[in-house]
Amino acid sequence: MDQIQQFLPFILIFVVMYFFMIRPQMQKAKKEKKFAEDLKKGDRIVTKSGLHGKIFDFSEKHNAVIIETGSGKLTYDKSAISLDMSQKLNAPAADTKK
């Protein structure tokens, strides 16, 4: 029993770290992977660097997307597309009238 009490603080720290740090990161990674899989032509997206555009085509060979912007077409890796910013871009505008 004495040995368990010695390790109890370490076990408690690990449990807290798991629920506040590790698990949320795993859930976010899962959401981003599903988001990248569900992309389709014509979706409006924002890259992590802030480039706004519309998906023109996919390059399965390079696991990339071809994005149509105002200045032409660019190829970006699917992992460069921001889930949060793209969702904000596509969210319906909030009604400002009260």
N, C-alpha and C positions, 0 to 999 in steps of 0.2 A: 504494500500500500504506500510505503514511503517513497518508492521509486516512481510511482505514478504521479504523486504530488510534485516531484521534482520536474517532471516533463509536462505537467499540466499547462504552465504558461506558454511553452513552445507550441503545444497542440492548439491552444486557444488563439495564439497569434496566427498560426497557419489557417485555421478555420475562418478567422476574420479577413485575412488577406484573400482567401479563396472567394468569399462572397462579395467583397468590395472591390477586388481588382481583377482576379483571374476570370471569374465567371462572366462579368459584363463584357470583357474583351472578347471572350469566345463567342458570346451571343452577337456582338457587333460584327465580328468576322463572318459569322454565318449569314447575317443579313446582307452584308456586302457581296458575298459570293452568290446568294440568290438573286440579288439585284443585277449583278453582272450577267447572270444566266438568262434573266427575263428581259434583257434589252432587245429592242426590235427596231427595224428601220423606221425613221421618222421621229423617234423619241428625241426630245430636247434635253440636252445634258450640259453639265458643267464639269470640267476637269478639276483636279485638285490644285492645279496652278491657276485656275480662274478663267480658262478659256470656255466661252459659251458657244454652243453649236448644236447641230442636228445630226443624228446618225444617218449617214448616207449608205454605208455598206459595212460588211464584216469581212475580216481576213482571218479565217479559221486556221490557216497555216501558221500565222504569227500570233494567234490569240489576241488580235487587235481589232479596233474599230476605225472606220474611215469617217471622219467628222467633217461636215460641210459648214464652213464659216463664211463670214462676209468677204474674206480675202482669198478663199479657195478651199481646197480639200486637204486635210491633214490626217495622218495615221497616228493613232495613240493606242497604247496598251490598254486593255480592259481594266487593269488595276489602277489606271490613272484617273478613272471617272469617279467623282465624289458622290457618294450616296446622299449625304446630308444636303449639299448644295443643289443637287439635281432635284431632290424632293421639294425643296423650297421654291425652286424655279417653276416646277409644275403644279404646285399647290394652288388651289383656287384663291383668287384675291379675296381678302376679308372685306366684309361690308363695312365701309367707313361711316355710313349714315347711322345716326342714333336718334 
